[in-house]
């Protein structure tokens, strides 16, 4: 680090031994910064890394217990971890692949950038981490996503040339997280750095297959290691002359080799590196559009009984007794282990259709046939998140959304002035 930083080494040590950076990112699919600021009991101080990122002040405890966190209005995320998606520059209508996506901070950030248009394919090779990724995508209400559990080489070969933008947030030695993660410190060795660099180059060479000509590839790590950062990029460019580094147009951190960016603690966040590369050619927005299939009328009636205007699109289908609304730009490919594509509307249980929590998390209150809105500081929302029955308005009957300060958080079944709670047991708060 001293050789890398030179005269800034003392400043690095001073920040390195200071307080850890904590942050959150407002989920613009569900909430605005103004709405979130009004509900929180601490001030939102912007970070330099993305327009929706804010610092969590020292002393604030358990922000994940806040009702609006349950509702997916914000994601607790280390501030500089938002930098790579800013450099990717995803826009509405893009088809984007996040190849190493768990636990989902960057994927849900991309989802917010896409604003439920185009397609987001989020992949994680480790199954239990892929399940965590899926849970976070569901909580944040991303409608147009596919979550898979594939080896990068298998996935990118199957999806060759399909994506406008690809993010590779590669597994690394984690030097930038040593302050927060004692396991990363104990696992570090020179051999581990070298093995990470070899694996990262292999992943990049898989990722390039999925990118369209003219498309953008962003490579990022949370390590300071030059072998895993500049070294990997240099080798990739030597082996792939059809790729060239590109200025991402950002000012955070400091410049690194080949127009990449580095972030150190004295830049306002933990250690990160990101490089933006463009594949030669002309980018053509020839994204896949499904052939219209007429869904079963009973499925549409069930869909409209919950969400009258069909806010998730019309590609309603059934897979293994699960009622799914597929993204418009998604086509199924046999042999790829996909955990979820689109929105899980409900399940068929003993011949009866029952709604699923996922659909309500992807909906806005105005999308729902019925909705009960609760203040975030109310006893009623605390009871709901704990799994208890709550009062329902007179005349309210049937499956009903529950929102907190206008952000959907779940649903229940109303009858006789009461709402039977359907909030998933694994997500409930403890009193």
C-alpha angles and dihedrals in degrees: 000000000000091000091047096048104031110179092010093061094097091050088049091054091048093054093037091060093045130085121311119253116245127182150162135215122218111234103228091192087073112013147021127233090244093054092047093046090053091054100045125081093222134061122261110233112188121240120218094236105074136000093244097046124105137176121248106222121238111268097034107125133201101355086170090072093062113112091234090056089055087051093053095245090135141013121219103231137160104257100239091046087079092063099085095057090050088055091048091059098206113190134190110285096027123129105225133185120204099192102186098030112155133146087022110237094123095038093053089046089054089047090057090049091053093049092212094305129111115012136294117199111191119189135187124177097204110076101215090047089049088057090053089049090052092049092053093047088052094048092050092051100237105171103180100053137117117202116200138177102212140136106257093237093053094045098046093047090053092047098040114166095358104116135075092199134019128193121201109188091179129210105254146169089275098224090153090061098048090107091058104029119055091183090061089054095050093046094052120112136142089253091052090053091051093048090049091052092051092048092046092054090049091051091049091051088053093046094054090066092064094053124096120231106274092023129132127247120191120194119195141171138177094227135098092215114127090203090060096039119031090014095056093044092049092051093045092052091047090053095041111045090173088073125074133183116254134197107249093205095238130130104198121111116000137293121274135181118313094012092300123141131234127198124202128181091262087061091064103266145055121282117300140156128193135174128189118213130181126209115227117252138060117301110230118191095222097146120172118263119193122240107249113258122189108237123217110277092231090058091051092049090051091047093049093047087064102029110019097194097047094237095184097057132258105279094110115167141152125240120176091339091309117123106220134181105210122214114258093239096047128105123183118243118197117237098028113116102231118181095190138355116191124329125342100223098180149307135259107237118182090337094310126109114233125183123242130227090237093067094054091048089056093049132083118225091253090056092060128088089225132009137180112205118205130189113248092237095049128115088229095063091046089052092048093051088049090057099254130139114257136193119278127200117265111271094021107132134168134016107350132185121233120212134183115217088340097313118111115241105168144306146255141186116263125210134147095002095308134097117219106217120244097173106135114260094228091059099046122118124241121234 
